[in-house]
Amino acid sequence: MRRKTSRLLRGIALLSTLALGATACGGSDDDSAGKAVSASDIQAALKKGGTVTVWAWEPTLKTVAADFEKKYPKVKIKLVSERSGDKHYTALSNAISAEKGVPDVAQVEYFAVSQYALTKGLSDLAPFGADKLASKYTPGPWNAVTEDKAVYGLPMDSGPMAMFYNKKVFDKYKIAVPTTWDEYVDAARALHKADPKVYIANDAGDAGFTTSLLWQAGSRPYKVDGTNVKIDFNDAGAKKYTDTWQQLIDEKLVSPINGWTDDWYKGLGDGTIATLTTGAWMPANFVTGVPNAAGDWRAAPMPAWTKGDKASAENGGSSLTLPSLGKNKELAYAFVEYANSGAGVQTRVKQGAFPATTAELQSAEFQSTKFDYFGGQEANKIFAESAANVADDWSYLPFQQYANSIFNDTVGKAYVSGTKLSDGLKAWQDASVKYGEEQGFTVEK
């Protein structure tokens, strides 16, 4: 196993410029992993003080850091927030590889946690007491940061799925809001027939959206046990997805516009894109990105694959982790717990962050919040129910970033050619298997 892991680490290290994973560090000799850290140890560290370097792009952490410094005046939080996405992971991987400049705390999205954990890039937080916090979080996020008894981060936010729809458009054409994906296809046909410029949604191929739909449908394409991996898109859940979504593609019922582009914002604003199924973090983006459509949109539960089924899925979300080569572990953990389990959670929620903590999700104050943008709707009730109905047995690959990077070269072809979605998933599977084997993983056929 040691030899295989070394090979894995070298392979991933070679690709760090693409932010595909953590590199060889193997944990440091003075890492506190495995050694119990008591509350009194943490309090002593806070009393002594020091500097905690945090690499994170989440904007509400600025206020959280300032509040933490007021509470513990001998502690300085150095927040490095100018990077996000691939640039963030590239910098983190390169720092770990060089064993120099590694932050004490790093924001890591759920899909990338196992990648860094496998290569010993993250400290296990269970010795700090993080394993006692499981009941505080919703199932999806907690599952993403844990493996067996190890806890590799504390969930910071979550993205339970919901369907945002343009009520003005649906009312105009007297079309019922779909509650199942079959109804969704029928609504897509009716909308596009009523006005050929109107599409039920945009979709030009997106890895995160596709895996969320598979998750909800019951597909479990990835099985991971350390360096042993199985990739198989040939299950009943995947067939539900391909059978349904292929109709939308074949009949040209989804707009071929990429998300987060000017054309996408325009479509959401002028009603030519009538729904958006995504994470519950989306409302703030509507407010800032589509201000002219305020009052037109509403939130609804994610359509079900079977009528009456409550199953949902996650889309997005991230954790705060302690890189193994970081310093000031007690102080770093104290900040992470404050931000993601303590008083910092309320601070972040009040600034618009969507929580991963059950107490906030279930609170009357949170659920009764009225969204002016959605016509006064208490949308958090829908989001909280979605969070509670996310299955907790979903797994990401330990090289999910690479898999996502080749999505458009495989599944994406179904959107621009005669390739079927099912064939695209098979191509994605084959390419991911090939890469996994090249990096030293044992991939079950």
For each residue, the residues with C-beta under 8 A, 3 or more apart:
1: 4 5 226 227
2: 5 6
3: 6 7
4: 1 7 8 227 440 442
5: 1 2 8 9 119 227 440
6: 2 3 9 10 24
7: 3 4 10 11 439 440
8: 4 5 11 12 118 119 227 439 440 441
9: 5 6 12 13 23 24 26 119
10: 6 7 13 14 24
11: 7 8 14 15 438 439 440
12: 8 9 15 16 20 21 22 23 93 115 119 399 439
13: 9 10 16 21 23 24 93 97
14: 10 11
15: 11 12 18 20 21 402
16: 12 13 19 20 21 23 90 93 94 97
17: 90
18: 15 86 90 401 402 405
19: 16 85 86 87 88 89 90 93 401
20: 12 15 16 89 93 115 399 401 402 405
21: 12 13 15 16 93 112 115 116 119 398 399 401 402
22: 12 25 92 93 96 115 116 119 120 121 122
23: 9 12 13 16 93 94 96 97 119 121
24: 6 9 10 13 97 119
25: 22 28 96 97 99 119 120 121 324 325
26: 9 120
27: 31 33 120 123 324
28: 25 31 324 325
29:
30:
31: 27 28 123 324 325 329
32: 35 37 123 127 128 329 330
33: 27 123 124 127 324
34: 124 127
35: 32 127
36: 127
37: 32 41 42 127 128 129 329 330 333
38: 41 42
39: 42 43 129
40: 43 44
41: 37 38 44 45 330
42: 37 38 39 45 46 128 330 333 334
43: 39 40 46 47
44: 40 41 47 48 330
45: 41 42 48 50 328 330 331 334
46: 42 43 49 72 74 75 330 331 334
47: 43 44 74
48: 44 45 74
49: 46 72 73 74 75 76 331
50: 45 74 75 76 328 331
51: 75 76 77 78 328
52: 75 76 77 78 104 105 328 331 332 335
53: 78 80 103 104 105 326
54: 61 65 77 78 79 80 103 104 105 106 107 320 335
55: 80 81 83 88 91 92 103 105 106 107
56: 61 79 80 81 105 106 107 320
57: 81 82 83 84 88 107
58: 61 81 107 156 157 318 348 353
59: 62 81 351
60: 63 64 347 348 351 352 353
61: 54 56 58 64 65 79 81 339 348
62: 59 65 66 79 81
63: 60 66 67 347 348 351
64: 60 61 67 68 338 339 344 347 348
65: 54 61 62 68 69 77 79 335
66: 62 63 69 70
67: 63 64 70 71 343 344 347
68: 64 65 71 72 75 77 335 338 339 344
69: 65 66 72 73 75 76 77
70: 66 67 73
71: 67 68 338
72: 46 49 68 69 75 334
73: 49 69 70
74: 46 47 48 49 50
75: 46 49 50 51 52 68 69 72 331 334 335
76: 49 50 51 52 69
77: 51 52 54 65 68 69 335
78: 51 52 53 54
79: 54 56 61 62 65
80: 53 54 55 56 83 103
81: 55 56 57 58 59 61 62
82: 57
83: 55 57 80 87 88 91
84: 57 87 88
85: 19 88 89
86: 18 19 89 90
87: 19 83 84 90 91
88: 19 55 57 83 84 85 91 92 107
89: 19 20 85 86 92 93 112 401
90: 16 17 18 19 86 87 93 94
91: 55 83 87 88 94 95
92: 22 55 88 89 95 96 102 103 106 108 116 323
93: 12 13 16 19 20 21 22 23 89 90 96 97
94: 16 23 90 91 97 98
95: 91 92 98 100 101 102 103 325
96: 22 23 25 92 93 99 102 121 323 325
97: 13 16 23 24 25 93 94
98: 94 95 101
99: 25 96 102 325
100: 95
101: 95 98
102: 92 95 96 99 323 325 326
103: 53 54 55 80 92 95 106 323 326
104: 52 53 54 322 323 326 327 328 329 331 332
105: 52 53 54 55 56 320 321 322 323 326 332 335 336
106: 54 55 56 92 103 320 321 322 323 326
107: 54 55 56 57 58 88 156 318 319 320 321
108: 92 112 113 116 122 153 318 319 320 321
109: 112 113 316 317 318 319
110: 113 140 141 144 145 155 314 317 318 319 396
111: 144 208 396 400 401 404
112: 21 89 108 109 115 116 396 400 401
113: 108 109 110 116 117 122 144 145 152 153 319 321 396
114: 117 118 147 152 224 395 396 397 398 400
115: 12 20 21 22 112 118 119 397 398 399 400 401
116: 21 22 92 108 112 113 119 121 122 152 321 323
117: 113 114 120 121 122 147 150 152
118: 8 114 115 226 227 398
119: 5 8 9 12 21 22 23 24 25 115 116
120: 22 25 26 27 117 324
121: 22 23 25 96 116 117 323 324 325
122: 22 108 113 116 117 152 153 321 322 323 324
123: 27 31 32 33 152 321 322 323 324 326 329
124: 33 34 127 150 151 152
125: 128 130 131 151 152 153 154 322 333 336
126: 129 130 131 149 150 151
127: 32 33 34 35 36 37 124
128: 32 37 42 125 329 330 333 337
129: 37 39 126 132 133
130: 125 126 133 151 154 333 337
131: 125 126 134 149 151
132: 129
133: 129 130 136 137 151 154 337 341
134: 131 137 142 146
135: 358
136: 133 341 357 358 359
137: 133 134 141 142 155 356 357 358
138: 141 142 155 158 160 356 357 358 361 387 388 390
139: 142 143 390 391 392
140: 110 143 144 158 160 313 314 317 387 390 391 392 394
141: 110 137 138 144 145 155 157 158 314 317 319 356
142: 134 137 138 139 145 146 155 356 392
143: 139 140 146 392 393 394
144: 110 111 113 140 141 155 314 317 319 396
145: 110 113 141 142 151 152 153 154 155 319 321
146: 134 142 143 150 151 152
147: 114 117 150 152
148:
149: 126 131
150: 117 124 126 146 147
151: 124 125 126 130 131 133 145 146 154
152: 113 114 116 117 122 123 124 125 145 146 147 319 321
153: 108 113 122 125 145 319 320 321 322 336
154: 125 130 133 145 151 319 320 336 337 339 340 341
155: 110 137 138 141 142 144 145 158 317 319 340 356 357
156: 58 107 317 318 319 320 339 340 348 353 356
157: 58 141 281 317 318 348 353 354 355 356
158: 138 140 141 155 279 280 314 317 354 355 356 387
159: 278 279 280 281 314 315 316 317 354
160: 138 140 279 280 312 313 314 383 384 386 387 389 390
161: 212 216 277 278 279 280 302 312 313 314 315 386
162: 277 278 279 280 282 299 300 301 302 379 382 383 386
163: 178 275 276 277 299 300 301 302 303
164: 275 276 277 278 282 286 297 298 299 300
165: 169 170 177 274 275 276 297 298 299 300
166: 169 170 268 271 273 274 275 293 296 297
167: 170 171 177 296 297 298 375
168: 171 172 271 296
169: 165 166 172 173 191 198 271 274 296
170: 165 166 167 173 175 176 177 187 274
171: 167 168 174
172: 168 169
173: 169 170 190 191 194 195 198
174: 171
175: 170 187 190 191 194
176: 170 183 187
177: 165 167 170 187 300
178: 163 181 183 184 186 187 303
179: 183 300 301 303 304 307
180: 183 184 303 304 305 306 307
181: 178 184 185 240 244 303 304 305
182: 185 186 244
183: 176 178 179 180 186 187 303
184: 178 180 181 187 188 200 244 275 303
185: 181 182 188 189 244 247 248 253
186: 178 182 183 189 190
187: 170 175 176 177 178 183 184 190 191 200
188: 184 185 191 192 199 200 201 248 251 253 254
189: 185 186 192 193 251 253
190: 173 175 186 187 193 194
191: 169 173 175 187 188 194 195 198 199 200 274
192: 188 189 195 196 198 199 200 251 252 253
193: 189 190 196
194: 173 175 190 191 198
195: 173 191 192 198
196: 192 193
197: 272
198: 169 173 191 192 194 195 271 272 274
199: 188 191 192 202 253 254 255 267 272 273 274
200: 184 187 188 191 192 248 253 254 274 275
201: 188 248 254 255 273 274 275 276 277
202: 199 254 255 256 257 258 259 264 267 273 276
203: 206 209 248 249 254 255 256 415
204: 256 257 258 412 415
205: 210 407 408 411 412 414 415
206: 203 209 210 259 407
207: 210 211 403 404 407 411
208: 111 211 212 315 316 404
209: 203 206 212 213 277 278 315
210: 205 206 207 213 214 241 407 411
211: 207 208 214 215
212: 161 208 209 215 216 313 314 315
213: 209 210 216 217 241 245 313
214: 210 211 217 219 221 233 237 238 241
215: 211 212 219 313 314 390 391 394
216: 161 212 213 302 305 311 312 313
217: 213 214 237 238 240 241 305
218: 235 236 237 240 305 311 391
219: 214 215 233 235 236 237 238 240 241
220: 223 235 237 393 394 395
221: 214 231 232 233 235 238 429
222: 229 230 231 395 396 397
223: 220 229 230 232 395 444
224: 114 228 229 230 395 396 397 398
225: 228 229
226: 1 118
227: 1 4 5 8 118 398 440 441 442
228: 224 225 441 442 444
229: 222 223 224 225 397 398 436 441 442 443 444
230: 222 223 224 443 444
231: 221 222 397 429 432 433 436 443
232: 221 223 235 429
233: 214 219 221 238 425 426 428 429
234: 238 426
235: 218 219 220 221 232 238 239
236: 218 219 239 240
237: 214 217 218 219 220 240 241
238: 214 217 219 221 233 234 235 241 242 422 425
239: 235 236 242 243 422
240: 181 217 218 219 236 237 243 244 305
241: 210 213 214 217 219 237 238 244 245 421
242: 238 239 245 246 420 421 422 425
243: 239 240 246 247
244: 181 182 184 185 240 241 247 248 305
245: 213 241 242 248 249 421
246: 242 243 249 250 414 420 421 422
247: 185 243 244 250 251 253
248: 185 188 200 201 203 244 245 251 253 254
249: 203 245 246 252 253 254 414 415 421
250: 246 247
251: 188 189 192 247 248
252: 192 249
253: 185 188 189 192 199 200 247 248 249
254: 188 199 200 201 202 203 248 249
255: 199 201 202 203 267 272 273
256: 202 203 204 415 416
257: 202 204 261 263 264 267 273
258: 202 204 261 263 264
259: 202 206 264
260: 264
261: 257 258 264 265
262: 265 266
263: 257 258 266 267
264: 202 257 258 259 260 261 267 268 273
265: 261 262 268 269 289 290
266: 262 263 269 270 272
267: 199 202 255 257 263 264 270 272 273
268: 166 264 265 273 276 286 289 290 293
269: 265 266 290 292 293
270: 266 267 293
271: 166 168 169 198 274 293 296
272: 197 198 199 255 266 267
273: 166 199 201 202 255 257 264 267 268 276
274: 165 166 169 170 191 198 199 200 201 271
275: 163 164 165 166 184 200 201
276: 163 164 165 201 202 268 273 282
277: 161 162 163 164 201 209 302 303
278: 159 161 162 164 209 282 315 316
279: 158 159 160 161 162 282 314 315 316 317 354
280: 158 159 160 161 162 283 354 380 383 386 387
281: 157 159 284 285 316 317 353 354
282: 162 164 276 278 279 285 286
283: 280 286 287 299 352 371 373 374 379
284: 281 287 288 352
285: 281 282 288 289 290
286: 164 268 282 283 289 290 293 297 373
287: 283 284 290 291 294 373
288: 284 285 291
289: 265 268 285 286
290: 265 268 269 285 286 287 293 294 297
291: 287 288 294
292: 269
293: 166 268 269 270 271 286 290 296 297
294: 287 290 291 297 372 373
295: 373 374 375
296: 166 167 168 169 271 293
297: 164 165 166 167 286 290 293 294 373 374
298: 164 165 167 374 375 377 379
299: 162 163 164 165 283 371 374 377 379 382 383
300: 162 163 164 165 177 179 382
301: 162 163 179 304 312 382 385 386
302: 161 162 163 216 277 312 313 386
303: 163 178 179 180 181 183 184 277
304: 179 180 181 301 307 308 309 310 311
305: 180 181 216 217 218 240 244 309 311
306: 180 309
307: 179 180 304
308: 304
309: 304 305 306
310: 304 385 389
311: 216 218 304 305 389 390 391
312: 160 161 216 301 302 386 387 389 390
313: 140 160 161 212 213 215 216 302 390 391 394
314: 110 140 141 144 158 159 160 161 212 215 279 317 390 394
315: 159 161 208 209 212 278 279
316: 109 159 208 278 279 281
317: 109 110 140 141 144 155 156 157 158 159 279 281 314 356
318: 58 107 108 109 110 156 157
319: 107 108 109 110 113 141 144 145 152 153 154 155 156 340
320: 54 56 105 106 107 108 153 154 156 336 339 340
321: 105 106 107 108 113 116 122 123 145 152 153 336
322: 104 105 106 122 123 125 153 326 329 332 333 336
323: 92 96 102 103 104 105 106 116 121 122 123 326
324: 25 27 28 31 33 120 121 122 123
325: 25 28 31 95 96 99 102 121
326: 53 102 103 104 105 106 123 322 323 329 332
327: 104 332
328: 45 50 51 52 104 331 332
329: 31 32 37 104 123 128 322 326 332 333
330: 32 37 41 42 44 45 46 128 333 334
331: 45 46 49 50 52 75 104 328 334 335
332: 52 104 105 322 326 327 328 329 335 336
333: 37 42 125 128 130 322 329 330 336 337
334: 42 45 46 72 75 330 331 337 338
335: 52 54 65 68 75 77 105 331 332 338 339
336: 105 125 153 154 320 321 322 332 333 339 340
337: 128 130 133 154 333 334 340 341 342
338: 64 68 71 334 335 341 342 343 344
339: 61 64 68 154 156 320 335 336 342 344 345 348
340: 154 155 156 319 320 336 337 344 345 356 357
341: 133 136 154 337 338 345 357
342: 337 338 339 345
343: 67 338 346 347
344: 64 67 68 338 339 340 347 348
345: 339 340 341 342 348 349 355 357 360
346: 343 349 350 360
347: 60 63 64 67 343 344 350 351
348: 58 60 61 63 64 156 157 339 344 345 351 353 355
349: 345 346 352 353 354 355 360 366
350: 346 347
351: 59 60 63 347 348
352: 60 283 284 349
353: 58 60 156 157 281 348 349
354: 157 158 159 279 280 281 349 383
355: 157 158 345 348 349 360 361 366
356: 137 138 141 142 155 156 157 158 317 340 387
357: 136 137 138 155 340 341 345 360 361
358: 135 136 137 138 361 362
359: 136 362 363
360: 345 346 349 355 357 363 366
361: 138 355 357 358 366 367 380 383 384 387 388
362: 358 359 366 367 384
363: 359 360 366 367
364: 367 368
365: 368 369
366: 349 355 360 361 362 363 369 380 384
367: 361 362 363 364 378 380 381 384
368: 364 365 378 380
369: 365 366 378 379 380
370: 376 377 378
371: 283 299 374 375 376 377 378 379
372: 294 375 376
373: 283 286 287 294 295 297
374: 283 295 297 298 299 371 377 379
375: 167 295 298 371 372
376: 370 371 372
377: 298 299 370 371 374
378: 367 368 369 370 371 381
379: 162 283 298 299 369 371 374 382 383
380: 280 361 366 367 368 369 383 384
381: 367 378 384 385
382: 162 299 300 301 379 385 386
383: 160 162 280 299 354 361 379 380 386 387
384: 160 361 362 366 367 380 381 387 388
385: 301 310 381 382 388 389
386: 160 161 162 280 301 302 312 382 383 389 390
387: 138 140 158 160 280 312 356 361 383 384 390
388: 138 361 384 385
389: 160 310 311 312 385 386
390: 138 139 140 160 215 311 312 313 314 386 387
391: 139 140 215 218 311 313 394
392: 139 140 142 143
393: 143 220
394: 140 143 215 220 313 314 391
395: 114 220 222 223 224
396: 110 111 112 113 114 144 222 224 400
397: 114 115 222 224 229 231 400 403 432 436
398: 21 114 115 118 224 227 229 441
399: 12 20 21 115 402 403 432 435 436 439 441
400: 111 112 114 115 396 397 403 404
401: 18 19 20 21 89 111 112 115 404 405
402: 15 18 20 21 399 405 406 432 435
403: 207 397 399 400 406 407 428 432 435
404: 111 207 208 400 401 407
405: 18 20 401 402
406: 402 403 409 410 428 431 432 435
407: 205 206 207 210 403 404 410 411 412 428
408: 205 411 412
409: 406 412 413 431
410: 406 407 413 424 425 427 428 431
411: 205 207 210 407 408 414 421 424 425 427 428
412: 204 205 407 408 409 415 416 424
413: 409 410 416 417 419 424 427
414: 205 246 249 411 417 419 420 421 423 424
415: 203 204 205 249 256 412
416: 256 412 413
417: 413 414
418:
419: 413 414 423 424 427
420: 242 246 414 423 424
421: 241 242 245 246 249 411 414 424 425
422: 238 239 242 246 425 426
423: 414 419 420 426 427
424: 410 411 412 413 414 419 420 421 427 428
425: 233 238 242 410 411 421 422 428 429
426: 233 234 422 423 429 430
427: 410 411 413 419 423 424 430 431
428: 233 403 406 407 410 411 424 425 431 432
429: 221 231 232 233 425 426 432 433
430: 426 427 433 434
431: 406 409 410 427 428 434 435
432: 231 397 399 402 403 406 428 429 435 436
433: 231 429 430 436 437 443 445
434: 430 431 437 438
435: 399 402 403 406 431 432 438 439
436: 229 231 397 399 432 433 439 441 443
437: 433 434 440 441 443
438: 11 434 435
439: 7 8 11 12 399 435 436
440: 4 5 7 8 11 227 437
441: 8 227 228 229 398 399 436 437
442: 4 227 228 229
443: 229 230 231 433 436 437
444: 223 228 229 230
445: 433
